[in-house]
Amino acid sequence: MHSDPNRLEVRLQQAAEQEGDTPGLPPDAVQAYRRVYRAVREAPMPAAPEGFAARLEALTRDYDEQAGLETGFVRAAALLAPVVLGVAAAPMAALLPSALVERLGPLPWTLVAAIATAGAVAWAIDRLCLPLTAKQAPR
């Protein structure tokens, strides 16, 4: 009749909460559930022990975090990550210039150096002249 025991439990609990006849359920099981519900409802609530609120507050008080160990691990990881990445990528980085020369052919390195120098000079002029051309704030 009831293949799933969990479903039977749910139906018995629902029937115990309701008054009246419960067709399809064993009456003695429904009465047992109703007795349990009645005992729980009628049981006196014990008074809280003295100092209960203070003890509960002391147990749940927010303490300042002391995350020194975690902070140390994060700092060490941040410092070691570039080193580990460099060591892991070093074999590939060593092969990169030869692969570029093969792919692009011989580059005019003097032209590349001139372009890089021009870019660096333009950036430096822009940075150095910025304070001279900045407008003074009105007084």
Secondary structure, DSSP 8 states (H G I E B T S, - for coil): ----HHHHHHHHHHHHHS-S--TTS-HHHHHHHHHHHHHHHHS------TTHHHHHHHHH-------HHHHHHHHHHHHHHHHHHHHHHHHHHHHHHHHHHHHH-S--HHHHHHHHHHHHHHHHHHHHHHHHHS-----
